[in-house]
Amino acid sequence: MKKLSHVIVLAFLLAAFISPISAKDKNKPSLLVGFYGGMSFSQARSSEGHQVLEYLGSTPNFTNKSYDAMFSNLGHQFGFVMFYPAMGNLHVGLLPNYSSYSYGYHNEQEWLDNNGASLAVIHNHQQKLRYLEIPLVVRYYIGTNKLKPYVEGLFSYGFLLTADKSVDSDYTRNDGSTNTLTQQTKVNGDYKSNYITSKWDIGAGAGVSYDFDQLIVTLGATYQYNLNPISNAKNRYNNDLFTSSTYDVQDKLSLDALKINLSVIFPISKITKKGAVECYYFKEKKR
C-alpha cells in the first residue's frame, strides 16, 4: 500500500507543479470529474510452465496448458474520473476503479491400463480476479472542436481483492474400439492465495471525445501490459482442492487486458474568491 500512496502523491505533486502554467486561462475548467465503465478482454501470458505430473516414458501422457484467446476472456470495470487540464490540450488524472478479469485454459491427461484401454481426462480451467486499481493517466486531446480524438498513456497499480477458480473435467474411456464418456465433474473454490497482492501495468490508448457544453462524453480503448507476474510461486502447490483433483498448478504468468470504456465527465471550475466550486459551463449559460 505504500507504493500506492506514492503513486497518488506523485500525481498531485505533478498537478501542483503545472497549475501556475494553466491558471492564466480563466476560460478553462480547473478540474474535470465524472464516472466511467466498460468491458475488458484479458490475455494470460505464461513465462514458465509448471506441472504436477512427470512422465518417465518416451511419450508424455499429458499436454501443456492451452490458454484461451483474448476475446474469450470477458471482464468489466467501473470507476471515477478525475482529470486536471495541465497545459493546453494535455490532461493529467487519476481513474480509480474496480476491475474484474477472467482467463481460461485447458489441458489433457491420459491414463493407460495393462489391458490396452485408456482413460482420457480434459480439464477446462476458469479463473476470475477482482482488483482495486489506481491508474495515473496522461491524456492529450487533438484539436479544439467539440468532437476531437485523443491519445493517452498510463501507469497503474492494482490491489487484489478476491480471486476464485472453477474446473470442469470430462473423463472418457477408450477400450480400443469405442470412446465412452464415463464421468463429468466440477470443482470450484477460492483461489486468492495463488496470486500476489500487487499488479503493476503500463498502457496506451486512444479514443474520441464530444463536448456537450454541460458535460463531456468520451469513448476509448486502452491496452494494459502487466509488468510483474501475478502468480504466487510460494503457494503454487498449496491449494489441495485443485492440485489433488486435477493434478494441475498455476504457471508463472502475467495478465494483459484490452479495456473499452464510456465516460461521462463534468467540467468544474473554482472561480469564486470564497472557494465555492461551480460549473463553468453552467455559469456561461446564465450570462
Phi and psi in degrees as a GROMACS rama.xvg file:
@    title "Ramachandran Plot"
@    xaxis  label "Phi"
@    yaxis  label "Psi"
@TYPE xy
-62.4506  -39.5181  LYS-2
-65.1191  -37.2992  LYS-3
-62.4639  -43.8608  LEU-4
-64.08  -34.3167  SER-5
-64.2834  -39.366  HIS-6
-63.4075  -44.2275  VAL-7
-65.4782  -44.6984  ILE-8
-62.276  -40.7003  VAL-9
-60.7702  -40.2714  LEU-10
-63.297  -44.1499  ALA-11
-72.1344  -32.5449  PHE-12
-65.8004  -39.4607  LEU-13
-63.5833  -42.3728  LEU-14
-63.9088  -39.8427  ALA-15
-66.8512  -34.5438  ALA-16
-68.0771  -38.5635  PHE-17
-95.7479  -3.01519  ILE-18
-62.867  -38.3052  SER-19
-62.0103  -29.1914  PRO-20
-68.1491  -40.6872  ILE-21
-90.0256  -7.40835  SER-22
-67.5014  -21.6906  ALA-23
-67.516  -26.6646  LYS-24
-89.0509  96.9218  ASP-25
-76.2695  -15.6564  LYS-26
-84.0305  -3.7872  ASN-27
-99.0115  132.219  LYS-28
-62.4604  142.261  PRO-29
-83.6442  -10.4019  SER-30
-157.06  144.331  LEU-31
-125.083  125.134  LEU-32
-129.958  155.241  VAL-33
175.382  -153.389  GLY-34
-145.136  163.341  PHE-35
-154.407  165.161  TYR-36
-164.516  165.163  GLY-37
173.8  -165.598  GLY-38
-115.249  161.221  MET-39
-137.004  156.667  SER-40
-129.279  123.137  PHE-41
-103.402  152.895  SER-42
-136.2  117.532  GLN-43
-80.0166  136.886  ALA-44
-117.228  113.445  ARG-45
-92.9176  121.524  SER-46
-102.541  -7.86566  SER-47
-160.961  116.885  GLU-48
-84.1157  148.257  GLY-49
-137.127  143.109  HIS-50
-134.362  155.154  GLN-51
-87.8548  -40.0109  VAL-52
-86.6113  147.78  LEU-53
-134.006  117.98  GLU-54
-88.6013  133.351  TYR-55
-96.8888  -6.52258  LEU-56
-86.8398  -168.942  GLY-57
-82.2926  -27.5845  SER-58
-120.527  118.87  THR-59
-61.847  144.917  PRO-60
-104.733  27.7449  ASN-61
-147.966  159.651  PHE-62
-112.937  153.344  THR-63
-70.2791  165.85  ASN-64
-65.4742  138.666  LYS-65
-115.025  110.322  SER-66
-82.7275  143.529  TYR-67
-67.04  152.948  ASP-68
-67.4707  157.12  ALA-69
-53.5963  -46.6046  MET-70
-77.9264  3.36598  PHE-71
-90.9859  -11.2497  SER-72
-109.238  86.4393  ASN-73
-89.5084  137.485  LEU-74
-140.637  -169.597  GLY-75
-154.753  167.749  HIS-76
-155.207  154.935  GLN-77
-154.277  149.573  PHE-78
-174.733  -161.528  GLY-79
-113.428  150.749  PHE-80
-110.714  129.569  VAL-81
-137.925  102.048  MET-82
-115.315  144.047  PHE-83
-116.75  120.285  TYR-84
-71.1219  110.154  PRO-85
-86.2435  -72.6615  ALA-86
-134.874  112.679  MET-87
62.3134  -120.989  GLY-88
-92.5709  8.50758  ASN-89
-90.8026  122.206  LEU-90
-118.761  143.475  HIS-91
-123.237  135.8  VAL-92
-160.317  173.125  GLY-93
-116.336  140.126  LEU-94
-127.309  68.167  LEU-95
-61.4997  138.334  PRO-96
-155.611  163.247  ASN-97
-102.009  123.332  TYR-98
-122.721  135.588  SER-99
-116.105  127.489  SER-100
-119.195  155.592  TYR-101
-142.964  151.228  SER-102
-154.527  154.668  TYR-103
-137.294  162.75  GLY-104
-157.832  165.805  TYR-105
-137.195  154.338  HIS-106
-145.636  163.372  ASN-107
-127.466  148.109  GLU-108
-134.891  149.097  GLN-109
-134.468  132.634  GLU-110
-116.575  130.971  TRP-111
-110.707  143.273  LEU-112
-111.825  175.51  ASP-113
-70.8521  -15.2916  ASN-114
-90.8956  1.76391  ASN-115
92.7925  -6.55629  GLY-116
-78.2021  160.754  ALA-117
-139.471  156.055  SER-118
-124.283  113.667  LEU-119
-98.7381  134.299  ALA-120
-123.111  127.346  VAL-121
-113.562  122.159  ILE-122
-107.568  126.291  HIS-123
-108.68  114.14  ASN-124
-102.508  134.393  HIS-125
-128.895  127.414  GLN-126
-119.331  140.7  GLN-127
-129.729  130.977  LYS-128
-126.592  144.458  LEU-129
-129.425  129.272  ARG-130
-126.053  151.116  TYR-131
-96.7747  120.271  LEU-132
-119.985  145.972  GLU-133
-126.995  89.1281  ILE-134
-82.5882  135.131  PRO-135
-97.9368  118.888  LEU-136
-119.001  136.954  VAL-137
-115.057  118.365  VAL-138
-122.79  138.414  ARG-139
-123.569  122.198  TYR-140
-90.0303  138.053  TYR-141
-102.2  115.231  ILE-142
93.2274  179.567  GLY-143
-125.868  6.11414  THR-144
-71.6678  166.497  ASN-145
-61.8241  -40.2518  LYS-146
-98.8317  115.673  LEU-147
-147.727  144.476  LYS-148
-81.0435  166.608  PRO-149
-147.398  159.352  TYR-150
-126.542  154.697  VAL-151
-152.467  158.015  GLU-152
-130.369  155.002  GLY-153
-147.006  158.223  LEU-154
-131.96  125.753  PHE-155
-129.841  141.505  SER-156
-112.744  133.921  TYR-157
-122.382  138.042  GLY-158
-113.583  120.016  PHE-159
-67.9791  127.055  LEU-160
-97.1397  -56.4242  LEU-161
-145.624  161.429  THR-162
-154.478  140.598  ALA-163
-141.943  165.061  ASP-164
-142.037  146.426  LYS-165
-137.037  146.205  SER-166
-132.492  124.905  VAL-167
-104.729  127  ASP-168
-122.933  134.999  SER-169
-115.206  128.814  ASP-170
-110.226  120.365  TYR-171
-123.549  126.15  THR-172
-100.658  136.292  ARG-173
-119.998  120.855  ASN-174
-97.5344  12.5196  ASP-175
108.506  -21.2414  GLY-176
-131.404  -31.59  SER-177
-132.431  152.601  THR-178
-105.729  132.509  ASN-179
-129.7  123.386  THR-180
-74.2562  111.914  LEU-181
-97.9677  -26.0609  THR-182
-160.035  147.606  GLN-183
-132.596  129.972  GLN-184
-129.337  159.552  THR-185
-138.107  131.453  LYS-186
-126.031  133.135  VAL-187
-145.069  154.843  ASN-188
175.185  -178.821  GLY-189
-69.1602  140.428  ASP-190
-134.406  14.9665  TYR-191
-62.6358  -37.0743  LYS-192
-67.0141  -12.5578  SER-193
-88.0257  4.09379  ASN-194
-126.515  153.345  TYR-195
-80.7825  167.243  ILE-196
-77.2065  -36.6592  THR-197
-97.795  144.899  SER-198
-135.861  121.395  LYS-199
-113.022  129.521  TRP-200
-131.165  152.085  ASP-201
-119.764  159.28  ILE-202
-161.817  166.864  GLY-203
-143.721  149.952  ALA-204
-159.073  179.698  GLY-205
-153.541  161.128  ALA-206
-172.144  -166.98  GLY-207
-135.605  145.989  VAL-208
-127.755  141.915  SER-209
-128.124  128.758  TYR-210
-96.1023  112.728  ASP-211
-93.7392  19.0478  PHE-212
74.476  -59.6607  ASP-213
-87.6554  -14.5716  GLN-214
-157.344  162.836  LEU-215
-123.191  133.033  ILE-216
-114.992  131.445  VAL-217
-127.022  147.944  THR-218
-131.771  122.378  LEU-219
-151.203  167.561  GLY-220
-130.936  139.514  ALA-221
-134.411  137.083  THR-222
-104.357  122.417  TYR-223
-105.353  126.473  GLN-224
-104.336  120.068  TYR-225
-75.424  123.81  ASN-226
-85.0306  -30.0086  LEU-227
-120.254  143.219  ASN-228
-60.8887  134.15  PRO-229
-95.816  -11.6626  ILE-230
-75.3664  146.86  SER-231
-96.5724  105.09  ASN-232
-64.9571  -32.4225  ALA-233
-66.9647  -31.7128  LYS-234
-105.56  18.2255  ASN-235
-56.7264  -41.7309  ARG-236
-105.164  11.8768  TYR-237
-92.68  -7.96185  ASN-238
-91.934  91.1415  ASN-239
-63.167  -31.7404  ASP-240
-56.6508  -45.7767  LEU-241
-92.1675  -34.7515  PHE-242
-64.5952  -42.5402  THR-243
-79.1986  -27.1599  SER-244
-89.3012  -28.2701  SER-245
-120.225  -6.55535  THR-246
51.9296  45.1159  TYR-247
-139.265  145.506  ASP-248
-133.855  168.095  VAL-249
-73.469  137.539  GLN-250
-73.2151  168.952  ASP-251
-80.0066  109.864  LYS-252
-139.819  159.297  LEU-253
-120.422  164.452  SER-254
-131.865  108.693  LEU-255
-92.089  165.967  ASP-256
-155.532  141.8  ALA-257
-101.964  120.81  LEU-258
-114.773  134.48  LYS-259
-119.21  122.811  ILE-260
-129.174  145.323  ASN-261
-112.7  126.598  LEU-262
-120.693  145.394  SER-263
-121.168  118.569  VAL-264
-124.295  138.702  ILE-265
-113.043  123.999  PHE-266
-77.0848  125.809  PRO-267
-117.214  140.444  ILE-268
-133.084  130.838  SER-269
-95.9107  95.5927  LYS-270
-121.787  -0.0773498  ILE-271
-98.9289  148.983  THR-272
-66.5972  -26.4127  LYS-273
-78.8526  -4.60003  LYS-274
86.2464  11.7383  GLY-275
-70.3172  144.188  ALA-276
-100.325  123.769  VAL-277
-138.388  164.311  GLU-278
-88.1285  120.562  CYS-279
-61.6116  -40.9099  TYR-280
-67.4999  -36.9534  TYR-281
-64.1705  -39.8899  PHE-282
-64.7259  -39.5337  LYS-283
-63.0862  -34.5355  GLU-284
-65.2867  -27.8431  LYS-285
-78.7131  -20.7826  LYS-286
